[in-house]
């Protein structure tokens, strides 16, 4: 379990999180969405113990991240968008680092590198951005930790590698783990996340499971739009809409969740959308 209660954090005079409250249960793959500067990367670094809050309570499992106890560092893995790569080959990196993580699997690491087609001949600092990203994602999944925090993990990955990444997340997502993925590449996540958490200006605008979203909202495309839709935008083939599923008449079958449309709808009319969840008894 991840628990955050009344947490505040500032960059000098810039108050980013005035009073943040979140609970994320084990067995969750959470998509963390927000505009640039919303606080996504900062939140992940707070949970990883790389930044320290000014006030409030927070815990990751049994641990307080800011204490940075060895047992905590064994169980939490953060992969940032930008990765500093040492001047050494992959095998040397593993020899120096893998022993710090008791659950690390050399066999999983080998298979991950094979799936990503990462060469062991180059030094890490000589690899392309995408190659480095694939190496450190392989290492992260091979650690088998309980809390996996990924910041823009698909940036730099080619199309086949994005597919490999999604399969790795699906295989890793067991009932005892929490995976949080911060991204702007919503199309890369739609099939693997089960919870959407939307941040804006340091505040949580939306936090619901995909199952709840499908129960309450209808995503559709038609030639002229949907009367009473919360949000709509022109797309090839017509008008895409987000509307109240219960008000759509006849309770149509749940539709696939369009994360990009959901994000835009929450930013533009979040109060209306959250009221639908409250009325349906679906609040978190």
Rosetta blueprint (number, residue, H / E / L):
1 X L
2 X E
3 X E
4 X E
5 X E
6 X E
7 X E
8 X E
9 X E
10 X E
11 X E
12 X L
13 X L
14 X E
15 X E
16 X E
17 X E
18 X E
19 X E
20 X E
21 X E
22 X E
23 X E
24 X E
25 X L
26 X L
27 X L
28 X E
29 X E
30 X E
31 X E
32 X E
33 X E
34 X E
35 X L
36 X L
37 X L
38 X L
39 X L
40 X H
41 X H
42 X H
43 X H
44 X H
45 X H
46 X H
47 X H
48 X L
49 X L
50 X L
51 X L
52 X L
53 X L
54 X L
55 X E
56 X E
57 X E
58 X E
59 X E
60 X E
61 X L
62 X L
63 X E
64 X L
65 X H
66 X H
67 X H
68 X L
69 X L
70 X H
71 X H
72 X H
73 X H
74 X H
75 X H
76 X E
77 X E
78 X E
79 X E
80 X L
81 X L
82 X L
83 X L
84 X L
85 X L
86 X L
87 X L
88 X L
89 X E
90 X H
91 X H
92 X H
93 X H
94 X H
95 X H
96 X H
97 X H
98 X H
99 X H
100 X H
101 X L
102 X L
103 X L
104 X L
105 X L
106 X H
107 X H
108 X H
109 X H
110 X H
111 X H
112 X H
113 X H
114 X H
115 X H
116 X H
117 X L
118 X L
119 X L
120 X L
121 X L
122 X L
123 X E
124 X H
125 X H
126 X H
127 X L
128 X L
129 X H
130 X H
131 X H
132 X H
133 X H
134 X H
135 X H
136 X H
137 X H
138 X H
139 X H
140 X H
141 X H
142 X H
143 X L
144 X L
145 X L
146 X L
147 X E
148 X E
149 X E
150 X E
151 X E
152 X L
153 X L
154 X L
155 X L
156 X L
157 X L
158 X L
159 X H
160 X H
161 X H
162 X H
163 X H
164 X H
165 X H
166 X H
167 X H
168 X H
169 X H
170 X H
171 X H
172 X H
173 X L
174 X L
175 X L
176 X L
177 X L
178 X E
179 X E
180 X E
181 X E
182 X E
183 X L
184 X L
185 X L
186 X H
187 X H
188 X H
189 X L
190 X L
191 X L
192 X L
193 X L
194 X L
195 X E
196 X E
197 X E
198 X E
199 X E
200 X E
201 X L
202 X L
203 X E
204 X E
205 X E
206 X E
207 X E
208 X E
209 X E
210 X H
211 X H
212 X H
213 X H
214 X H
215 X H
216 X H
217 X E
218 X E
219 X E
220 X E
221 X E
222 X E
223 X L
224 X L
225 X L
226 X L
227 X L
228 X L
229 X L
230 X L
231 X E
232 X E
233 X E
234 X E
235 X E
236 X L
237 X L
238 X E
239 X E
240 X E
241 X E
242 X E
243 X E
244 X E
245 X L
246 X H
247 X H
248 X H
249 X L
250 X L
251 X L
252 X L
253 X L
254 X L
255 X L
256 X L
257 X L
258 X L
259 X H
260 X H
261 X H
262 X H
263 X H
264 X H
265 X H
266 X H
267 X H
268 X H
269 X H
270 X H
271 X H
272 X H
273 X H
274 X H
275 X H
276 X H
277 X H
278 X H
279 X H
280 X L
281 X L
282 X L
283 X L
284 X L
